[in-house]
Amino acid sequence: MTIAGSILVLGLALLSCVADGALRHHIGLSDRRSLIDGSGAAVTVFDVTKHGAKADDKTDNAEAFIQTWRAACDSGAPAKMVIPGGTFLTSPVVFQGPCKSTEPIVFEVQGNVKATTDLSEYSSEQWILFEIIDGLTLNGGGTFDGQGSAVWKYNDCHQNKECQPLPSSIKLSKVKNAFVHEISSVDSKYFHMHVTSCNSISIHNINLTAPANSPNTDGIHISHSDGVHVTSSKIGTGDDCVSIGQGSTNILISQVFCGPGHGLRYKCIRLLTSSLFLDWTYTSVGSLGKYKNEEDVSGIVVTNCTLFNTTNGVRIKSYAASDPSQALNITFKDIAMDSVKNPIIIDQKYGSRNGAPSRVKISNVHYQNIKGTSTSDVAVSFSCSSLVPCQGVELVDIDLAYIGKKANMPLSASCLNANIVKSGGKQNPGCN
């Protein structure tokens, strides 16, 4: 072959490679099977822009999102739905299963998803709903913007017990085996995330933010769920970082930073269940006994977390004159407190000063290695029910220092109707 012929062949080969690469790139921008998941199976990508979505910050993309989801969920193959870079406006959307593939469906948000602000468009209690799905991954590094600042003024729940809650940003209902990671949520209208009737949910490395004066913007609310883990995340909102409601079991909260900048209104985690409210302004289990026939709360572990400038630290709270229920097997371990007003509290007289005793039974509560500073001179306060006293309360390595305004005031503990089964290590203060 001549030199010219060799050059021609080489040129054709290079042109073929370029053309093939261009074709693959074109296919890669639309629905295609080209990625490989962890099991080695090809993954089909479903891009919302190929189904009519526009990143112009003004078009309502709800219909395009639903069409993309249905194509991905019903494909029968491992699938990924992608919201690429840009700002996509949308009214409420429901992403419903079950999906046909045996592999988890991936919902990847790379850009910004922005909520509409016309409340008449919201007929239910959420903006983005994932429901009836077994196997879900929500990730991508993008942001859900609830645009709550436009509607917070309509939240009157602080004065109206019959109020209509504003919609939460992201809700998982009847979802199993989900992994939520590397996403952000800003300025939710109500809760940032609501996890209910779910099993085996892992939430990792997320960032949830809202101003200190934003009402009821809890970071994550968990109820009627088993096996929910929240780890390595930063949450700073106008209310609880994590609230745990009735029917919650086997919940782990670890390496969560709450704050700063939310002042005395800020509560980190609240556990709400069975008339009991375990609220530690960082982690809260509580408002238990508020309703009839509430389910028990059990198996709660909060560990390696930090509370900064919060009203309450680790708190369990139940309503007085409540129906019978239980909160048991709860552990607060390795907690750092910085300028916390009420570091350790059990309050079973919540909601009434003169009502009948609470019938929520609190037992097997462990406080281990809790250190830091208190702005109140009463750092440990147990006000348990006279009808069903707290049982099996353990205090180990409690080391708190008073930094309040009262000069030379020693820390104290108030322990009423509490059975302290074990005290070890340093007790400052401790129950006698």
WOKA-V38723 format. One record per residue. N is the residue number from 1. RES is the residue in three letters. SS is DSSP state (~ for helix, > for strand, _ for the rest). OMEGA is omega as a letter, one per 30 degrees, with the letter a starting at -180 (NA if undefined). Layout:
# WOKA-V38723
((N	RES	SS	OMEGA) (N	RES	SS	OMEGA))
This chain:
# WOKA-V38723
((1	MET	_	l) (2	THR	_	l) (3	ILE	~	l) (4	ALA	~	l) (5	GLY	~	l) (6	SER	~	l) (7	ILE	~	l) (8	LEU	~	l) (9	VAL	~	l) (10	LEU	~	l) (11	GLY	~	l) (12	LEU	~	l) (13	ALA	~	l) (14	LEU	~	l) (15	LEU	~	l) (16	SER	~	l) (17	CYS	~	l) (18	VAL	~	l) (19	ALA	~	l) (20	ASP	~	l) (21	GLY	~	l) (22	ALA	~	l) (23	LEU	~	l) (24	ARG	~	l) (25	HIS	~	l) (26	HIS	~	l) (27	ILE	~	a) (28	GLY	~	l) (29	LEU	_	l) (30	SER	_	l) (31	ASP	_	a) (32	ARG	>	l) (33	ARG	>	a) (34	SER	>	a) (35	LEU	>	l) (36	ILE	>	l) (37	ASP	_	a) (38	GLY	_	a) (39	SER	_	a) (40	GLY	_	a) (41	ALA	_	l) (42	ALA	>	a) (43	VAL	>	l) (44	THR	>	a) (45	VAL	>	l) (46	PHE	>	a) (47	ASP	>	a) (48	VAL	~	a) (49	THR	~	l) (50	LYS	~	l) (51	HIS	~	l) (52	GLY	_	a) (53	ALA	_	a) (54	LYS	_	a) (55	ALA	_	a) (56	ASP	_	l) (57	ASP	_	l) (58	LYS	_	l) (59	THR	_	l) (60	ASP	_	a) (61	ASN	_	a) (62	ALA	~	a) (63	GLU	~	l) (64	ALA	~	l) (65	PHE	~	a) (66	ILE	~	l) (67	GLN	~	l) (68	THR	~	l) (69	TRP	~	a) (70	ARG	~	l) (71	ALA	~	a) (72	ALA	~	a) (73	CYS	~	a) (74	ASP	_	a) (75	SER	_	a) (76	GLY	_	l) (77	ALA	_	l) (78	PRO	_	a) (79	ALA	>	l) (80	LYS	>	l) (81	MET	>	a) (82	VAL	>	l) (83	ILE	>	a) (84	PRO	_	l) (85	GLY	_	a) (86	GLY	_	a) (87	THR	>	a) (88	PHE	>	l) (89	LEU	>	l) (90	THR	>	l) (91	SER	_	a) (92	PRO	_	a) (93	VAL	>	l) (94	VAL	>	l) (95	PHE	>	a) (96	GLN	>	l) (97	GLY	_	g) (98	PRO	_	l) (99	CYS	_	a) (100	LYS	_	a) (101	SER	_	l) (102	THR	_	l) (103	GLU	_	l) (104	PRO	_	l) (105	ILE	>	a) (106	VAL	>	l) (107	PHE	>	a) (108	GLU	>	l) (109	VAL	>	l) (110	GLN	_	a) (111	GLY	_	l) (112	ASN	>	l) (113	VAL	>	a) (114	LYS	>	a) (115	ALA	>	l) (116	THR	_	a) (117	THR	_	l) (118	ASP	_	a) (119	LEU	~	l) (120	SER	~	l) (121	GLU	~	a) (122	TYR	_	a) (123	SER	_	l) (124	SER	_	a) (125	GLU	_	l) (126	GLN	>	l) (127	TRP	>	l) (128	ILE	>	a) (129	LEU	>	l) (130	PHE	>	a) (131	GLU	>	l) (132	ILE	>	a) (133	ILE	>	l) (134	ASP	>	a) (135	GLY	>	a) (136	LEU	>	l) (137	THR	>	l) (138	LEU	>	a) (139	ASN	>	l) (140	GLY	_	l) (141	GLY	_	a) (142	GLY	_	a) (143	THR	>	l) (144	PHE	>	a) (145	ASP	>	a) (146	GLY	_	a) (147	GLN	_	a) (148	GLY	~	a) (149	SER	~	l) (150	ALA	~	a) (151	VAL	_	a) (152	TRP	~	a) (153	LYS	~	l) (154	TYR	~	l) (155	ASN	_	l) (156	ASP	_	a) (157	CYS	_	l) (158	HIS	_	a) (159	GLN	_	a) (160	ASN	_	a) (161	LYS	_	l) (162	GLU	_	a) (163	CYS	_	l) (164	GLN	_	a) (165	PRO	_	l) (166	LEU	_	a) (167	PRO	_	l) (168	SER	>	a) (169	SER	>	a) (170	ILE	>	l) (171	LYS	>	l) (172	LEU	>	a) (173	SER	>	a) (174	LYS	>	l) (175	VAL	>	l) (176	LYS	>	l) (177	ASN	>	a) (178	ALA	>	l) (179	PHE	>	l) (180	VAL	>	a) (181	HIS	>	l) (182	GLU	_	l) (183	ILE	_	l) (184	SER	>	l) (185	SER	>	a) (186	VAL	>	l) (187	ASP	_	l) (188	SER	_	l) (189	LYS	_	l) (190	TYR	_	l) (191	PHE	_	l) (192	HIS	_	l) (193	MET	>	l) (194	HIS	>	a) (195	VAL	>	a) (196	THR	>	l) (197	SER	_	a) (198	CYS	_	l) (199	ASN	>	l) (200	SER	>	l) (201	ILE	>	l) (202	SER	>	l) (203	ILE	>	a) (204	HIS	>	l) (205	ASN	_	l) (206	ILE	_	a) (207	ASN	>	a) (208	LEU	>	a) (209	THR	>	l) (210	ALA	_	a) (211	PRO	_	a) (212	ALA	_	a) (213	ASN	_	l) (214	SER	_	a) (215	PRO	_	l) (216	ASN	_	l) (217	THR	_	l) (218	ASP	_	l) (219	GLY	_	a) (220	ILE	>	l) (221	HIS	>	a) (222	ILE	>	l) (223	SER	>	l) (224	HIS	_	a) (225	SER	_	l) (226	ASP	>	l) (227	GLY	>	l) (228	VAL	>	l) (229	HIS	>	l) (230	VAL	>	a) (231	THR	>	l) (232	SER	>	a) (233	SER	>	l) (234	LYS	>	a) (235	ILE	>	l) (236	GLY	>	a) (237	THR	_	l) (238	GLY	_	a) (239	ASP	_	a) (240	ASP	>	l) (241	CYS	>	l) (242	VAL	>	l) (243	SER	>	a) (244	ILE	>	a) (245	GLY	_	a) (246	GLN	_	l) (247	GLY	_	l) (248	SER	_	a) (249	THR	>	l) (250	ASN	>	a) (251	ILE	>	l) (252	LEU	>	l) (253	ILE	>	a) (254	SER	>	l) (255	GLN	>	l) (256	VAL	>	l) (257	PHE	>	a) (258	CYS	>	a) (259	GLY	_	f) (260	PRO	_	l) (261	GLY	_	a) (262	HIS	_	l) (263	GLY	~	a) (264	LEU	~	l) (265	ARG	~	a) (266	TYR	_	l) (267	LYS	>	a) (268	CYS	>	a) (269	ILE	>	l) (270	ARG	>	l) (271	LEU	>	a) (272	LEU	>	l) (273	THR	>	l) (274	SER	_	l) (275	SER	>	a) (276	LEU	>	a) (277	PHE	>	l) (278	LEU	>	a) (279	ASP	>	a) (280	TRP	_	l) (281	THR	_	l) (282	TYR	_	l) (283	THR	>	a) (284	SER	>	l) (285	VAL	>	a) (286	GLY	>	a) (287	SER	>	a) (288	LEU	>	l) (289	GLY	_	l) (290	LYS	_	a) (291	TYR	_	l) (292	LYS	_	l) (293	ASN	_	l) (294	GLU	_	l) (295	GLU	_	a) (296	ASP	_	l) (297	VAL	>	a) (298	SER	>	l) (299	GLY	>	a) (300	ILE	>	l) (301	VAL	>	l) (302	VAL	>	a) (303	THR	>	l) (304	ASN	>	a) (305	CYS	>	a) (306	THR	>	l) (307	LEU	>	a) (308	PHE	>	l) (309	ASN	_	a) (310	THR	_	l) (311	THR	_	a) (312	ASN	>	l) (313	GLY	>	l) (314	VAL	>	a) (315	ARG	>	l) (316	ILE	>	a) (317	LYS	>	l) (318	SER	>	l) (319	TYR	>	l) (320	ALA	_	l) (321	ALA	_	a) (322	SER	_	l) (323	ASP	_	a) (324	PRO	_	l) (325	SER	>	a) (326	GLN	>	l) (327	ALA	>	a) (328	LEU	>	l) (329	ASN	>	a) (330	ILE	>	a) (331	THR	>	l) (332	PHE	>	a) (333	LYS	>	l) (334	ASP	>	a) (335	ILE	>	l) (336	ALA	>	a) (337	MET	>	a) (338	ASP	>	l) (339	SER	>	l) (340	VAL	>	a) (341	LYS	_	a) (342	ASN	>	a) (343	PRO	>	a) (344	ILE	>	a) (345	ILE	>	l) (346	ILE	>	a) (347	ASP	>	l) (348	GLN	>	l) (349	LYS	>	a) (350	TYR	>	l) (351	GLY	_	a) (352	SER	_	l) (353	ARG	_	a) (354	ASN	_	a) (355	GLY	_	l) (356	ALA	_	a) (357	PRO	_	l) (358	SER	_	l) (359	ARG	_	l) (360	VAL	>	a) (361	LYS	>	l) (362	ILE	>	a) (363	SER	>	l) (364	ASN	>	l) (365	VAL	>	a) (366	HIS	>	l) (367	TYR	>	a) (368	GLN	>	l) (369	ASN	>	l) (370	ILE	>	a) (371	LYS	>	l) (372	GLY	>	a) (373	THR	>	a) (374	SER	>	l) (375	THR	_	l) (376	SER	_	l) (377	ASP	_	l) (378	VAL	>	a) (379	ALA	>	l) (380	VAL	>	a) (381	SER	>	l) (382	PHE	>	l) (383	SER	>	a) (384	CYS	_	a) (385	SER	_	l) (386	SER	_	a) (387	LEU	_	l) (388	VAL	_	a) (389	PRO	_	l) (390	CYS	>	a) (391	GLN	>	l) (392	GLY	>	l) (393	VAL	>	a) (394	GLU	>	l) (395	LEU	>	a) (396	VAL	>	l) (397	ASP	>	l) (398	ILE	>	a) (399	ASP	>	a) (400	LEU	>	l) (401	ALA	>	a) (402	TYR	>	l) (403	ILE	_	a) (404	GLY	_	a) (405	LYS	_	a) (406	LYS	_	a) (407	ALA	_	l) (408	ASN	_	a) (409	MET	_	l) (410	PRO	_	l) (411	LEU	_	l) (412	SER	>	l) (413	ALA	>	l) (414	SER	>	a) (415	CYS	>	a) (416	LEU	>	l) (417	ASN	_	l) (418	ALA	>	l) (419	ASN	>	a) (420	ILE	>	a) (421	VAL	>	a) (422	LYS	>	l) (423	SER	>	a) (424	GLY	>	l) (425	GLY	>	a) (426	LYS	>	a) (427	GLN	>	a) (428	ASN	>	f) (429	PRO	_	l) (430	GLY	_	l) (431	CYS	_	l) (432	ASN	_	NA))
